[in-house]
Every structure is written in C-alpha cells, then in structure tokens.
Amino acid sequence: MNNEDYLIYKPKPGDTLTLLAKRVGIHPFHLEQFHNEHCKTENMIYSERLLYYETILIPLNFKTKNEIAEDEHSERPSAVFS
C-alpha cells in the first residue's frame, strides 16, 4: 500500500473515532480496522477518543468485503444463450 491509498490525519482535541468516521463517510468499525491493519503497532486504535494518537490513516475509495464481492460479481460477463 502506498500513500495514494490513504490520507494521514492528525487528530484534534475533541475528535472521536465515531465523529471522524462520520465526517469521512465510513463506519467507525471499518475506519478502525483499516487504520490498525496499516499502522505501526504502537499507534493502533484501542479507544473512541483520538486525542492521544499521533496520526490516523483514512482510506481513500474504501470498500467493505461485501462491496468488493458485489463489484467482482457485476464485472463478470453474463452468459447469454440463444
């Protein structure tokens, strides 16, 4: 993964996981999951409050596993029988 796949956000006082996720249009669970999969261990999110985290990684063009499966299904050519 390269820097073009995510934004680096520096939390501000009062930021919470839920508020940040709402601002960027992603479910808090998915934001936390994405961040924790791509950050260093010492910066993993374990709390709703983001004040003590240096940075939060926000995915660009994020898709859930279900959305990826739907995209793959819709890209398959349909069989046409005559």
Protein Blocks (a to p, Z undefined) as FASTA:
>chain_A
ZZklpccddddehiafklmmmmnopafklmmmmmmmmmcfklccfbfblklpmbdcddeh
iacfklmmmmmmmmpccdddZZ
